[in-house]
Every structure is written in C-alpha cells, then in structure tokens.
C-alpha cells in the first residue's frame, strides 16, 4: 500500500465524545487514553496534520503508536456505541495493514502466526514443539472418527477451522455427529482446507490471504459441488461470510454458522433433542458472531429446544455483550490482559447464577475457561455443539 485507505472522513467525523472509551475492554486493561478508540483517532489525526502520511515522522514514535493499535480485541463495541456510526473496527485493520506495508515490524506473536499460516506445509497457526509435524497440512483431516462416511454427493461442506482440526478435535467430532443425526449429506476438505485467514486479516498481515488463501478456499468448496458451507468457528464464519466477498467480490455458496444451521434443521423437523440437560446455562455472545455478523437469536433458539436447559442472560448481552478477550490477535500478544478480560466476563456469568457458560466459539471457550481459572471460579465454559451433541 502506498498510502493509507481514505479514512479522513472517519477521522474528522469523530466527536471525541468518549463513549467508545467506556466500553473498550483493552482500555480497561491498559488505562491510557491512547489505548482507547478515541485516543487512537486523535493520534491519527495529529500524525496526519504534521505530515505523517508523507513519512515525515520519527520511527520510535511510530512504533509506539503501532503497538498501541494492537491493544484491541476486534470486539466491535466501539462501532456499536459510535454516535456518528464510524466503522472503527475496519479503520484499525486498514491502518495496521498500511503500517505493515510501510515497513513496521509485526509484533512477535503475530510474526510467528504469519510464519506458520503461510508455511506451505502447515497453513494453520499452531505448532507443537514436542511434535513438529503434528500440525502439518496432511494431518488436517485425521481427526475424523473411524467409520465416518463422507458423502460422494454432498449438500454441505463443513469448514472445520484450524482450532477444531488441530487442537479441539472433540468440537469437530460433535459437529459431524449433529450433521449425521439430521441425515445431512456433507463432506470436509481435509488438507485442501487452509486457514481462513482471520488472524492475519485482523493484524494487518493479510496480503497473501487476499491474494491466495481466499480464492483457494472458495475454489475448494466449489470443486465439491456444494451450495452451502457450515462452520462452527465464529472467526471463520465472519471471515468467510463478510471478508471473502469483500475481497474477491463473491462467494458462490451460502455460509452458515453451525448455530444457524442447527436451528434451520430444527425448523425443518430434521433434528430433535431428546436427552435432558439439566443445567442453568449462561449464554455468551461471541463478538464475531454476534456484534459483527448480527447472529443473536438462532443460538438462543437452539438452546431453548434442549430439554431441561434453563437459559440465562448476563446484563451485558447481544449487541452490548462484553468481549471474552481472545480476538483480533490480542491473546497471542497480550495473554495476561486477555485472561483478565475473560475473568471479568466469567464473574458476570457467576453473578447471573449460571451453572456453566455456553458459547458457539472455540476461542471464547478457551479464553473464558482460562479466565475462570485465573479468577479462581468453579464454572466451565462449553461450546454450543458440545451441549447439542449431549442432548441428541
């Protein structure tokens, strides 16, 4: 990029009111005005006014601001409360990409992510030092239980996602058991499925995602002749449903989050829960599924169909739900603060009176459980597909 995207209108539309500051989980952790969305907008304006975009700047000053940009979980709460409707989450991604293009060094954790995802032997962000070949691409589909039959004439492609394929295979197994229970003709892409690119798009490192990964994944879905793609990862869902068509202009198939697809199957009377799940469950809205993609009702409708489950809502829910702290590359760069954000959310769930937390996002599951441990709270977070599988 020779120059930053045209964001002047956004920068000069900001009223500097501070509503975003009071809702920002990263600002709560770091506490400096520069860490708030308002502070970042102010700083960008000042840098532009003194010739920042013509490269008249001090590098050490740039690097400090660059790192501050990553004090962000990509939760989108600043978008939600902005009085002039600035899409701030897009602004941050555009500026990060521009700065990387100008030669700024990625944060160490993000640089490692990029290295792994762009490795042709891996195409995913994970690495096990005890087994360096564990996460090689040719092993991406080896989680499939023995005896599972993939359709030769599928209606649906299940996009597993890196986390479920390489670290939380029990979620992938639960997902296919749900599809099988509804007699869905489905397939997976195995080693032909590459990382959706979300971690790199959120951290300004997505050039190759846009140039290669997006089209590759679209082509592999098309090659299987399906018209529907289902994923159980909120990050993959937002990326494929919203970012892919914005990058290449189209997606030749419908994209569903698994919570949407399960609700569709229930409405079509293809799926019914028969076993009781006698728990008081607090629902947590993942940012990428809820605030970004506006999927609020379907996962709640699914949970309400499970016998014995009592669904509870935290005070901050739906559009105003609090982030778990794991998104936007934040956890890999600032794990301590990410877990503190999660601990705050878990305390809210405990105060609501729940026996457990349910959320349809692997990242949220991991970080909320880490937050509970850090806070010393005896409450577990389960993924929605785990609960649905138990209720079949």
N, C-alpha and C positions, 0 to 999 in steps of 0.2 A: 504494500500500500504506500503510495507516495504522500498521501495526506489523509488525515482522519476523515471519516464519513461526515456528511453535513449534519452536524449536531448543534449548530449555532442557535437555531430556533428553540431547541430544547434547553440549552444553557441559559438563554436570555428570557425564556418563559418562566423559569423558576422564580417563585416569590420569596424564597428564603424564609418560609414560614416555620419550618422545623417540624411539621407533622411527621415527616419521614424519620426524623431523628429519634422520636419517642417510640417508634415501632421497630427499629433496626436491631436485630439480635447481635450483630457484630459490634455496633456502637456500645451496647450494654457491656460487652466484654472488654473492649479496649479503652473506651471512655473519652477519647479525644474527638474534638469537633471534626477534625479531618477524616475520621473514620465513619462519620455519618454521611448519608447521601447528600444532605445539604452542603456539608463541608467539601465533599468531592466536587460538586457542581461549582461551588465558589472558587475552588482552587483551579479547576479547568478554565474558568472564565479569566482569572487573573493571569494564568500562564499564556492564554491566547492574546490577551491585551498587551503583554510585554514581548510578543513575538515568539511565543513557544512553538507555534506550528511552522515557523521558518527556521527552527533549530537554533535560535539564539537563547541558550539556556545552559545551566550548569548540570552536568551529568549526575552528580551526587544528589542534587535536589530532585531530579527526575526519578532516580532510583527509589528515593524515599517515598515519593508520591505513587510510583508504580507499585510498590509493596502495599501501600495503603489501599489501592484499588482492590486487592485480593482479600482485604478484610470485609468479606461479603460472602454470604451463603447462597446467593442467587435465589433467595426465597420469594422475592417479588412484593414484599409488603410495602416497599417504597412506591411501587407502581399503584398499589391498591389505595393508598391514602393521599396520593398527589392531587392537589386541588385543580391543577391545570392539565392533568392526565398525561404527564410525561412518562414514556415507557422507559423508565430508568434502567431496568434490567438489560434492555437492549443497548442502552448507552454504554454501560460498563463493559459489555462484551466487545462493542465496537472500538472503544478506547484501548482496551487490553490488546486486541489484535493489532491496532495501529502502532502501539508502542513496541510490541514484539517485532513488528515489521521494521521499526526504526532501529532495531538492534539491542533492545533491552533484554537482559538475561532473564529467562523464566526462573521462578522460584525453584529451589532444589527438588522438592517433591513433584512439582509439575513437570520439570525436565525429565525426571525418571518415568513419569506416566507417559510422556510423549515418546520416549525411547522404547518402552515396552509395546505401546499400541502400534507404533509404526514399524516394529520389528516384523519382517515377513514370516518369521517362524512362530509368532505369538498372536499378534493382532488383538491383544487384550492387555489390561493394565496390571495384571498380577504377576508375582514372582515368589517362588518358594526357594529360599537359599538351601534348604535340605534336599530339594529335588528340582534342580534347574530345568528339567524337561517336563515337569508336571503340567505346566500351563501352555505347552506348545499347541499350536493350532490343530494339529491332527488328533488331539485328545479332547477337543471341544464337545464332541457328541458322545463320549464314552460313559456318561452318567446314566444313560438310558437303561432302565431295568431290563434284565434278560427276559425275553419273550414279548416285549412290547412290539406291536406291529404298526409300522408307519404306512400310511395309505399310498397306494400307487396312483390314486386319482383323488388327491386331497382337495377339500374345500377351503382349508385353512392352513396357513403356515404359522407355526409357533416360533416367534423370535425369542430365544431363551435369554439372551443378555449375558454379559461377562460374569456378573456376580453369581447368578444361578448356575451357570455352566461350569464355573471353576471353583467356587467357594461355598455356595449354599445349594448344593445339588438337590437337597430334600425339597426345596421350593419348586424346582423344575419337575421333580417326580410328582409332587402334589398337583401341579398344574395339569400334567398329562392324565393323571387319574381322574380329574374333574372332566376333562375333554372326553375321555373314554366312557365315563359314566353317562354322558349325554350322547354317545354314539357319533361323535364328531369325527369326520374323516380329516385327519390332519397329518402334517409332516413337520420335520425340522430341517434346518440347513446344515447342521453339523459343522465341519471345518470350513464350509462355504460362508458361514455367518461370521462376519468381522464385527469388532466393537462398533456400536452405533456412532461413536464419536462425541458423545455428550461431554465427557470430562475435558476434552481438548477444546471444544467449542466454547465452553464456559470460561476457559482460562487463556483465551487468546492464541491458542496454538493449533487452530483447526484448519489451516490452509490445505493440508493434504487430505483431511476429512472431506472438505468441499470438492477437492479435485478428483479424488479417487474412491474414498470409502462409501460415500453416499450413493454414487451410481453403482458401485459394486453390489451393495446390499439390495438395492432396488432391482437390479438385473437378476440376482439370485432368487428373489421372491417371484419375479415374473417368469423365470425359467421353470418354476414348479407349477405354473398354470393356475395359481390360486387368485381369488379376488378379495380375500380377507387375510389380514395379518393380526395376530394376537400376541401381546407381550405382557408379562407380569411385573415388569420393571417400570416405575413411574418415569425415571430418567430416559429410558429408551422410548417410552411412549411419547413424551413431549418432543423428543428429538426427531423421531420418525414422522410423527403426525404434523408437527409445526415447522421444524427446521428443514427437513428434507424438501418439501415442496417450495419453500422459500429459496433454497439453494439451487435446485435444478428445474423448478417450475411445475413439477407434477409428482404424484405418486399414483400408479395405476392400480391401486387396491385400497380397500377400506382398512383403516387402522383402529384397532380396539385395545383398550386396556383390559386385562382379564376380568376386572370387576364389572366393566360394561358388558363383556361377552357372557359372563355368568348370568347377569340379570336378563340379557337377551334370551338365553337358553331357558331360564325360569319362565319368562313370559310366553315362550313358545311351547311350554309344557314338556320340554325335553330333559329337564333336570329338576330334581326334588330332593330336599334334605329330609332324612328320615330319623337320624340319630340325634338325641338331645345333647346340647352343650350348655350345661347349667352354670353359667358364669355371668357376672356383671362386667361387661366389657366397655372400655372407654375407647372411642374411635379417634384416631389421629389422622388429620388430612395431610398427605404429602404435598409439599409445595408444587412440585412439577405436575402432579395430577390434579390438584385442587385449584389453587390460585392461578396457575399458568394455563392449564387446559380446561378449567371450569367443570371438572367431573366431581360432583359433590353427592348427588342423590343415589347413583347406581350402587356404589359400595355399601351405602347405608341400607338401601332396599334389600340387597343380598343378605346382609347380616340379620335383618328383621325376619327373614324367612327361615332362619335356623331355629329349630325348636329349643326352648329353654334359655336362649341367649337374651339377656336384658342389655339393651344398647344405651349407653350413657354418653352425654356430650360435655366436653370441657367448656368453660366460659369462653375461651378463645377458640372458635371453630369456623369451619367453612372459609369464606374469604379472609377472615381475620385470625385464622389458625396460626399458632406460633410454630416457627420452624424447628426441626429437630437438630439442626446444626451441621448436617453431613454434606450438604450440596455445594455446588459451584467450585469444587476443588478445595474447599475450606478445610475439611477434615484432614486431608493428607498434608496440608501445610501448617495447620494450627489445631492439632488434635486436642490439646488441653482445653482450649476455648470451645471447640466443637462439643466436647463432652460436658462442659459446664452448661452450654445452651440446652443440651439434651436433658441434663439433670433438672433444670428449671421446668422443662416440659413434663417430665415424669412426676415432679412434685405436684403439678397442676392436676395430673391424672389421679394421683393418690387422694388429693383433696376432693376430687369429684366422687370418690367412693367406689372406684372400679377394682375388680379382682385382677384384671390384666388389661393391656393395651393391644388394640388391633389396628394394623395399618397395612395398606396394599403397596408397600415399597420396601425392597430389601435393604437399601441404605438406611432408611428410617429404623428398621428392625435392629440393625447392627448398632446404630448410634444411640437409640433410646435404651437398649439393654446396657450399653456401656455407661450411659448417664445414670441409670438406676444403680449400677454397681458403684459408681463414684459417689453417689449421694447416700449409699447405704440403705437403699429402699428395696423391699422384697416384693417386687412386681415385675412380671415378664411382659415383653412385647412379642406378639406373634404376627406373622403375615396373614393376610386375609385368606390366602389359598390354603394355609395350614389348617385353619379353622373349618373352611369349607370341606376340605378332604375328610376331616374327622367326623363331619356331620352327614356324609354320604350314606 
